[in-house]
Structure formats: C-alpha cells, structure tokens
Amino acid sequence: MCAPHHEGWEEIHNVPKGFLDISLFRRIIDGLVADDCRFDHIIFQWLGDPSLHPDLPELLNITADKMGSRVGYLRVDTNAIRLPPERMDGILAAARPEVPLLVVFTLDAHTAETYAKVKGQDALERVRRNIRYLIRRRKELSVPLNIQLQFVVQPGNEHEAGDFLQYWSDLLGCQGGDLWHDELMFKRLSIGGGAVGQAAADRLYEKTMKDFDIKAGKKGGVEVNVWESRPWQDDDEHDGGRSACPGLWITPVIRHDGQLMMCCADLRGELSLGSLADHGFRELWEGEQATTKRMQHLSGRFEGVCEGCGGINWYETTPSMVSTTRERAKALGL
C-alpha cells in the first residue's frame, strides 16, 4: 500500500528509512522528563505505520512509565494491516488507566473493492478482523483503550461514507461501554499543503457530509466527528492572508533518527533543529533557530518550505504563544 515500502525505497525525502532505536528513545524520553516537558498527547506515527516497528508495545510502555503525569494520552495511528491478534495483545497490555491510549485506524472504505482502489491492495477483511479482535478483547479484559476509526473522503470512496458510519457505529455501539470513548472521524483529504486540487477536495467533502447527513454528535453511543474547518489557511482557491502557522509552536516531530523538527507538515525535514541524541528538547525548541523561524512568521515572512505551504488550519496560534515568542526573542537578542 505504501509506495516507499512496497517499491523498496531506501530513503524517504533523502532520509534513510529506519526504526527508532529503543536506547535512543529511552534517552529522548529521559530528556523530556529532565526538561519538565508536558504535552497534550504523543502520537506514534509519522511517515510510516508504527505497526511495522517490532517493539511498538515497549515504546508505549516506556512512555507511559516515564511521561505518565506529563501527557494527556498516547495515540497510535495505523492501518491495522500488520496487527494480528498477538500484536494487538501487546498494544492492549500497554494501556493503563493513568495514561489513556487512543488507537486510530485509517480505513477510508466500506467495501473490499473500494478499499483496494483507495489503498492499493485488498486487505479490508484482514483489517476488519484485526480491529474486531481488539474491540472484543478490550471488552473481555476491561482495558482502558479508546478507538477512533477514520474515513478520509476522496474521489472513489465518497459514496460509501454512509455505510461506513452505519457499520462501525453499530459494531462499536454493541461492543462499547462507559469505560471507553470511541469515535468515528470523517476527514477532508489534504493535498500538498493546499496545492492544486485542495479546494475541489473540500467541496467533495462538504457535499458528502450533506448527502449522507453526517454531523458531529452521538450515534449509537459513539462520537461522530467531522472536520469543520479547511485543512489549510490558504489553498489553490483561497488567499485570505497567511497568519503565523501554529505548527511551529505545537506540532514538534521527533524523527526515527532522533532529529527534532518544527512542523508535522514539513515532510522534507527542512525545519530540523538538531538531534535529541546530543541536545535537550528545550535547548532546541526554545533556541535561536526555532525562535527566529517563529519571528519570521509573526512578521509575515514565509520562506523555504513554509512558502509553498498554506499553513495548517486545525490549530490556532494564540496570543500567549505570540507574546512568549517575542519575550524569548528579546532574551536571545534577536
């Protein structure tokens, strides 16, 4: 399904493929604790499916043990293709009451034919079987694990949005309970930071939500979420004037080689701040390079990778973030 994996690429965006080393991960987590870092949540996914990592449960356990009081919840985003029952058991074992675990499954289809069309291979039945196992075992063991099932509306699958909603809301409603918060998420297709085709993708999404009367709210005990706002501040048909992108403040990415990057939309790694193997998180995240980039945005200068990006629109750059950055710039003499 994933071209770099299926076609055997050695690199992605000029970075050799690889797995996050356990010892490096422990060092990074220890550094976050030492720096008293706190996060709303930590996502185990970026440019690759975390289920491919042979030690995913251990990564989750390390984080829960050391960051338990410093993070709201842990999140794993996966297509579930490589998560048969024995591997699902490992994820279940990593969930604990003091650190909620959210597993997000990206499905994007209701029938095998459509799944093969939008995903590239016929794996829907395997995926459903794996997810159903997790749902059943979670209930049998009363494990504190929440589930989100995602449907990204795109050409070729939009006609199945209603059936997807009915199928999974019925199943989760039957197997759910008060211990869990389960969700169905209908997302807009995001195209190249607001590149050509983004506005058309947004129109398709809005039409699909209207055609099937899909709205935010409860359905059969399951939370239905819809993506109200456009994914990018600007796109191929909107030019409302870019504002400072919140990604530079609140979406740090730790790459598998330990590099700390400023934004989840920076696929090329242009905004890399340095390695967490050699530096502390705050040293890099609050340092001169990061502060300079944020100040550029605050002054309306969008250079490098930011120039061709529409600016992420699913978070907000708050007055507090702005004032803190200006104070930091002053302290650094920028």
Number of C-alpha atoms within 10 A of each C-alpha: 15 13 9 14 13 8 9 9 11 12 12 15 10 9 13 11 17 14 14 17 14 14 8 15 20 15 16 21 18 17 18 19 15 12 13 12 14 15 13 10 16 20 15 19 17 14 14 18 17 20 22 14 15 11 15 19 20 15 18 21 17 17 21 22 13 15 23 18 13 18 19 16 19 23 19 20 21 20 22 25 20 17 21 16 16 9 17 21 16 16 22 19 17 23 21 16 10 14 22 21 26 22 20 22 21 17 20 26 26 21 16 13 14 20 20 15 14 17 16 12 14 17 17 23 13 15 20 14 15 20 22 16 15 22 19 14 16 21 16 10 10 13 20 21 27 20 23 20 23 22 25 19 25 20 12 13 19 21 17 18 21 16 14 21 21 13 12 17 24 16 14 20 15 12 14 22 14 7 14 18 16 24 23 25 21 26 19 23 21 19 16 15 22 23 17 13 15 24 21 14 18 21 12 18 23 17 13 20 19 11 13 15 10 17 15 15 12 13 16 15 18 24 16 21 18 18 16 13 11 18 23 23 22 23 23 14 13 13 10 9 9 16 20 23 24 21 21 23 22 17 15 17 21 23 20 19 18 19 18 24 25 24 23 18 19 17 14 12 20 13 21 20 20 18 18 24 16 11 15 19 26 15 14 20 19 16 15 17 14 21 22 18 17 26 18 13 19 17 10 13 16 21 12 10 15 19 10 14 22 24 24 23 17 14 13 15 17 11 9 9 14 17 11 11 20 18 11 18 19 11 9 13 8 11
